[in-house]
Amino acid sequence: MLKDKFFDEISNKISEAIAASPAKDIEKNVRAMMGSAFNKMDLVTREEFEIQQEVLARTRETLTQMEARVADLEMRLQTNNPQDGI
């Protein structure tokens, strides 16, 4: 029990020392600098990427269906008017 209290106290002291140290300010500055750089790169989140991936997959599927319909309609038109193809 005494050991647990001792380790808790040490852990708290270390956390307080880190929070009050310049390392915390450096971390904040680096995070802000990286955030700014990422914004300038015009990056997207993983969620936005996955949404666009789904939209693209649906668009491809629709395009494939439309191409098949057009081919079918062209074949029907050719069958009904065989002279127009010559």
Buried (B, 14 or more C-beta within 10 A) or exposed (E): EEEEEEEEEEEEEEEEEEEEEEEEEEEEEEEEEEEEEEEEEEEEEEEEEEEEEEEEEEEEEEEEEEEEEEEEEEEEEEEEEEEEEE
